[in-house]
Amino acid sequence: MKLSHNNRYRRLPLTFVSRGDSNMSQKLAPARVPTPGKILSRELEARGWTQKDLAEIMGRPVQTINEIIRGSKQITPETAIKLSQALGTSPEFWTNLEAKYRLHLVGKEK
């Protein structure tokens, strides 16, 4: 399934989330946060690339790409640089996705 450029990175809906503050202030939070691996998987699909293709372009083991896509490996700054070079994005795009996802997970635990 090919994703159009406009729909590939669409914004997620926001919901009000109470964080248990004494004044019960409400903060906007995404209803769901996709894993960086899900975004990477969609990008590979849109380009018609396999995990092996990306691994070869980046000079990394296929296992590393697979673990990122499965969510068992975090995107490090070094990997973010390699991803940005391979995909024509910025390293900050990948580090921001990772950071937002990890913050979301911590927020769910509370």
SULTA-V856685 format. One record per backbone hydrogen bond with DSSP energy under -1.0 kcal/mol. NH is the residue of the N-H (numbers start at 1). CO is the residue of the C=O. Records with the same first field share a line. If there is no record, write none. Layout:
NH=CO + CO
//
This chain:
8=4
10=7
15=29
17=27
24=21
27=17
29=15
31=13
39=35
40=36
41=37
42=38
43=39
44=40
45=41
46=42
47=43
48=44
49=44
54=50
55=51
56=52
57=53
58=54
59=55
60=55
65=61
66=62
67=63
68=64
69=65
70=66
72=67
73=67
80=76
81=77
82=78
83=79
84=80
85=81
86=82
87=83
88=84
89=84
95=91
96=92
97=93
98=94
99=95
100=96
101=97
102=98
103=99
104=100
105=101
106=102
107=103
108=104
109=105
//
